Amino acid sequence: MRETSHVRRTAGPKMVPRARGAVAYPVNALAMTPADWREHYGGQWDALVRARAVHDPHGILGRGHGMVP
């Protein structure tokens, strides 16, 4: 994903709540990287990856959000 001025402006505001343990509703205006998604799901990340492999083997669901497990 090409970084835009919007991405740069929104990256800072998401870090303060995240540092305090907050998570974001996945479909929002804050750009998230695959590493952000992994942190968001924490200990459930591996289960999510396995579930997606079974139930969404072609990666159709949730495209465009930068998750890509």
C-alpha positions as CSV (number, residue, x, y, z in Angstrom):
1,M,0.0,0.0,0.0
2,R,1.3,3.4,-1.0
3,E,1.6,5.7,2.0
4,T,-0.5,8.8,1.6
5,S,-0.7,12.0,3.7
6,H,-4.0,10.5,5.1
7,V,-2.1,7.5,6.3
8,R,0.6,9.6,7.9
9,R,-2.1,11.8,9.6
10,T,-4.1,8.9,11.0
11,A,-1.2,6.7,12.2
12,G,-0.3,8.9,15.2
13,P,-3.8,9.1,16.8
14,K,-4.2,5.3,16.8
15,M,-1.0,4.8,18.8
16,V,-2.1,6.5,22.0
17,P,-5.2,4.3,22.6
18,R,-3.3,1.2,21.4
19,A,-0.5,1.9,24.0
20,R,-3.3,1.9,26.6
21,G,-4.6,-1.5,25.5
22,A,-7.4,-0.4,23.3
23,V,-8.3,-2.1,20.0
24,A,-10.1,-0.7,17.1
25,Y,-13.2,-1.9,15.3
26,P,-11.7,-3.5,12.2
27,V,-13.6,-1.5,9.6
28,N,-12.7,2.0,10.4
29,A,-10.7,4.9,9.0
30,L,-7.4,4.0,10.6
31,A,-4.9,2.4,8.2
32,M,-3.6,-0.9,9.6
33,T,-0.6,-3.0,8.5
34,P,-0.5,-6.8,8.7
35,A,1.6,-6.3,11.9
36,D,-1.1,-4.1,13.3
37,W,-3.7,-6.8,12.7
38,R,-1.5,-9.4,14.3
39,E,-1.2,-7.2,17.4
40,H,-4.9,-6.5,17.3
41,Y,-5.8,-10.2,17.5
42,G,-3.0,-11.1,19.9
43,G,-3.1,-14.7,21.0
44,Q,-6.0,-15.4,18.7
45,W,-4.0,-14.6,15.6
46,D,-2.9,-18.2,14.8
47,A,-6.5,-19.4,15.3
48,L,-7.7,-16.7,12.9
49,V,-5.1,-17.7,10.3
50,R,-6.2,-21.4,10.5
51,A,-9.9,-20.5,10.3
52,R,-9.3,-18.3,7.3
53,A,-7.3,-21.1,5.6
54,V,-10.3,-23.4,6.1
55,H,-13.3,-21.0,5.5
56,D,-11.7,-18.5,3.1
57,P,-9.0,-20.3,1.2
58,H,-9.0,-17.8,-1.7
59,G,-8.8,-14.7,0.6
60,I,-12.1,-13.2,-0.6
61,L,-13.4,-12.0,2.7
62,G,-12.0,-8.8,4.3
63,R,-9.9,-7.8,1.3
64,G,-8.7,-4.2,1.3
65,H,-8.1,-3.9,5.0
66,G,-4.4,-4.9,4.9
67,M,-4.9,-8.0,7.1
68,V,-3.4,-10.7,4.9
69,P,-2.5,-13.5,7.4
